[in-house]
Amino acid sequence: SHIAIFLSGIFIALLISTVHLTNTASQDVSSGPGMRAAGVSSSSSSSSSNEKMQELQNTAKNYATSLLEERRKTQALQDQISQLQNQKDNGISEPPNTSETNNVEDTLRSQLLQSFNTQHNKNNPTPKPDFCAILPQPTPTTLSLWSTHLPHIFNATKHGADHPDYQFHDFTALLLHFMTPDRLQRSVKTLPLDWTSVERSLDVVFRRLKAIQMEVDLFRATNGLKPEEPIPDNALKNINSNRKLPRKLNILVMGGSVTMGVVCHINPVTSQTGKYSRRNCAWPGRVATFFTQLFHGYELIDFHTLALGGTNTESGITMWDYSLLPGDVPYPDIVINAYATNDMHYNSVQDAIAKNISLAESLLNLSQEFVRQILTPKRGCGHAPPLLLYLDDYLGNEQNEVLTTLLSSQTIQLMAGYYGIGSMSYGDAVRDMVYGDTNEWWFSSKWWEGGKYERAVHPHMGMHISMVWVVAFNLMNLATTYCSLPVSSNQQSSSPQPQMQRRHHAGVQGKSQGIWDYDYKPINGLPTLRATKELEGGPKAKPRGIPPPLTQNLSLEHISQLWKKDSESNAHLWNTLEECIELGHVNDDVGHESLPKPCIYSWVANLERKLDNPKRITDKIQPHITSNEGWAAADDNNKLGWAPSSGLGSKFTMEWKKIAQPVRAVTWMIMRSYGDKWEGSTLKVEVWSGDTLVGSEDIVGFHDKKTSETYNIKMRLGSVGEGE
């Protein structure tokens, strides 16, 4: 048909040219010499001929236009047929577009989609079912998904205690109005360099999602429900609580009083907020509810919050190092560091001064130690490093100088860039609104009371609702970005365990030795190398593990050697995903039981449900008390701990017998406060092994700031062997 249209076009073009030439020649003849006597008759004849020629010319033009239009429609129809065929081949069921495709934009769109599907099918001829397979193709960005699903986002944000009236309906809508999708995109600061932990996390979610869907389908079939009919709430609750189903994704949030939800209840809607106090109001619990509601009631993610007032990254280091997670908290797939506000706290400043270093240096040292601890495997394949995400939630106002308030953000960016971790910033998403009107208190704290500027670091309910969207957007962005990566070549393995369909990313270990051909593979449309010349000077495969500590003395001259040396000395820790699979560790079997406890005795008040009141703390301590004069468990204004109740001279002794492992240190998490009760207080701690004093320390219990804050005191001991 294209050839026929093309030949017809040539014929019409020739016909038009002939008509034009004939008409022109006729005009030339009629005005020539010797024709004046027959001028009238000749003019009449010429006019009639011209009219016929013009009519024929117009007819030819119309015919040509009509044929060209039909040709364009035919091409558009063929593009639409190709699009539908590609959708069918990719398992995409989409209602056909019955409107006529009659513009250039639609044609280009069809061509782009056809091009994508053709290359996608070529690169991935035998796709395996995974999380990415449930997303539309091409994989949409989180920004586009968010922008087109705002009604779902709004409804999923509803707090569980706000049913059925949605008391905070207007407040939530206004917050979402301010927190535009582009603001949320601004909150995405850095992405991980190694996506292996993202891959594991998505696999965990997909396995559980598929299992729940199968149970839901079975319930519908058994009870005669149609596919579009929802199942009863109690039935879905029973499915979610079925322990035989694949586990949930475990996300551990570590933070201080902001993460704990202090003053979260303050809002412009109502003062009746008994249901929204502290942890129940704080953003970690809200994010968990948000995802459950977004996934139609399917419980796919567990958020575990390790948050205590006054703690900072130094406390987080201690808790992770000594595995002080509560017994019911499994090993996490994802760890979110939310200590940014407390890292900028007055106590952190005072600690830096005491160490004779700047606040910036203190932040760098603490952050780096935390990052290195999280990213270093606890037990090789048994406890692979979780995905580490840093959350910058600090806006002020521990410091009044704007540049100083940005130190935490700068440190996070530095750590993220050097160690290749993910990071997000609530501050960067809302900073312009807060700085533009420091009297607002929806997105920050109340810095002005009665016209007076005051210190206030705890934001209110508006921040916690908005933080839900920041964290959810960043987690969803990790998923869509990973699913947009090209599919890696199939990995050959002798393991009987099933393998996931991996994406190609920087974390996939290559075998380049800095010589031809750098482990190059002609996949995803890349060409086969011509190999006419060896191209020298390319990079070797980087050493496994994390780079050397970032210090003032680390030089470009020696960084490669230091990294290689450290990698070789800890080779038993740095197994690749393929190597772990070879050893029998599939993704859902990567030791997600609680971390092993290295200490002979440990506890943190209020960190776990079994230590949430004075009686339970007494029960925890009493078995090891040999003498006690004036000490008791106490709850002082929601601050729980072991405290002197009889003032000066109070003392107690604890004893451990038949110790089965060496004891190298004793660490205390102590609270310092202010006022007459605390003024001048000092605690003397002595550690004895038999008749030998192996450690002694004087601990100050007060400071000159009107807050109560937690400090970490680590006493390194002399040798205390087993059985002592």
Stockholm file with secondary structure:
# STOCKHOLM 1.0

chainA/1-724         SHIAIFLSGIFIALLISTVHLTNTASQDVSSGPGMRAAGVSSSSSSSSSNEKMQELQNTAKNYATSLLEERRKTQALQDQISQLQNQKDNGISEPPNTSETNNVEDTLRSQLLQSFNTQHNKNNPTPKPDFCAILPQPTPTTLSLWSTHLPHIFNATKHGADHPDYQFHDFTALLLHFMTPDRLQRSVKTLPLDWTSVERSLDVVFRRLKAIQMEVDLFRATNGLKPEEPIPDNALKNINSNRKLPRKLNILVMGGSVTMGVVCHINPVTSQTGKYSRRNCAWPGRVATFFTQLFHGYELIDFHTLALGGTNTESGITMWDYSLLPGDVPYPDIVINAYATNDMHYNSVQDAIAKNISLAESLLNLSQEFVRQILTPKRGCGHAPPLLLYLDDYLGNEQNEVLTTLLSSQTIQLMAGYYGIGSMSYGDAVRDMVYGDTNEWWFSSKWWEGGKYERAVHPHMGMHISMVWVVAFNLMNLATTYCSLPVSSNQQSSSPQPQMQRRHHAGVQGKSQGIWDYDYKPINGLPTLRATKELEGGPKAKPRGIPPPLTQNLSLEHISQLWKKDSESNAHLWNTLEECIELGHVNDDVGHESLPKPCIYSWVANLERKLDNPKRITDKIQPHITSNEGWAAADDNNKLGWAPSSGLGSKFTMEWKKIAQPVRAVTWMIMRSYGDKWEGSTLKVEVWSGDTLVGSEDIVGFHDKKTSETYNIKMRLGSVGEGE
#=GR chainA/1-724 SS CHHHHHHHHHHHHHHHHHHHHHHHHHHHHHTSTTCSTTHHHHHHHHHHHHHHHHHHHHHHHHHHHHHHHHHHHHHHHHHHHHHHHHHHHTTCCCCCCCSCCCSHHHHHHHHHHHHHHHHHHHHCSSCCCCGGGGSCSSCCCHHHHHHHCHHHHHHHTSCGGGTTTCTTHHHHHHHHHHSCHHHHHHHEEECCSCCHHHHHHHHHHHHHHHHHHHHHHHHHHHTTCCTTSCCCHHHHHHHHTCTTSCCCEEEEEEECHHHHTTTTTCCSSCSCCGGGCGGGTSHHHHHHHHHHHHTTTCCCEEEEEEECTTCCHHHHHHHHHTTCSCTTCCCCSEEEEECHHHHTSHHHHHHHHHTTCCHHHHHHHHHHHHHHHHHSCSSGGGGCCCEEEEEECCCCCSSSCHHHHTHHHHHHHHHHHHHTCEEEEHHHHHHHHHHHCTTCCSSSCCCEETTEECCCCCCCHHHHHHHHHHHHHHHHHHHHHHHHSCBCCCCCCCCSSCCCCCBCCTTSCCCCBSSTTTTCCCCTTCCCCCCSSCCCCCCBCCCSSCCCCCCTTCCTTTHHHHHHHHHHHTTTTCCCHHHHHHTTCCGGGSCCSCCCCCSSSCCCTTSSGGGSSHHHHHHHHGGGEEEEESEEEEEETTEEEEEESSCTTCEEEECCCSCCSCEEEEEEEEEEBCSTTTTTCEEEEEEEETTEEEEEEEEECBCSSSSCEEEEEEEEEEEECTTC
#=GC SS_cons         CHHHHHHHHHHHHHHHHHHHHHHHHHHHHHTSTTCSTTHHHHHHHHHHHHHHHHHHHHHHHHHHHHHHHHHHHHHHHHHHHHHHHHHHHTTCCCCCCCSCCCSHHHHHHHHHHHHHHHHHHHHCSSCCCCGGGGSCSSCCCHHHHHHHCHHHHHHHTSCGGGTTTCTTHHHHHHHHHHSCHHHHHHHEEECCSCCHHHHHHHHHHHHHHHHHHHHHHHHHHHTTCCTTSCCCHHHHHHHHTCTTSCCCEEEEEEECHHHHTTTTTCCSSCSCCGGGCGGGTSHHHHHHHHHHHHTTTCCCEEEEEEECTTCCHHHHHHHHHTTCSCTTCCCCSEEEEECHHHHTSHHHHHHHHHTTCCHHHHHHHHHHHHHHHHHSCSSGGGGCCCEEEEEECCCCCSSSCHHHHTHHHHHHHHHHHHHTCEEEEHHHHHHHHHHHCTTCCSSSCCCEETTEECCCCCCCHHHHHHHHHHHHHHHHHHHHHHHHSCBCCCCCCCCSSCCCCCBCCTTSCCCCBSSTTTTCCCCTTCCCCCCSSCCCCCCBCCCSSCCCCCCTTCCTTTHHHHHHHHHHHTTTTCCCHHHHHHTTCCGGGSCCSCCCCCSSSCCCTTSSGGGSSHHHHHHHHGGGEEEEESEEEEEETTEEEEEESSCTTCEEEECCCSCCSCEEEEEEEEEEBCSTTTTTCEEEEEEEETTEEEEEEEEECBCSSSSCEEEEEEEEEEEECTTC
//
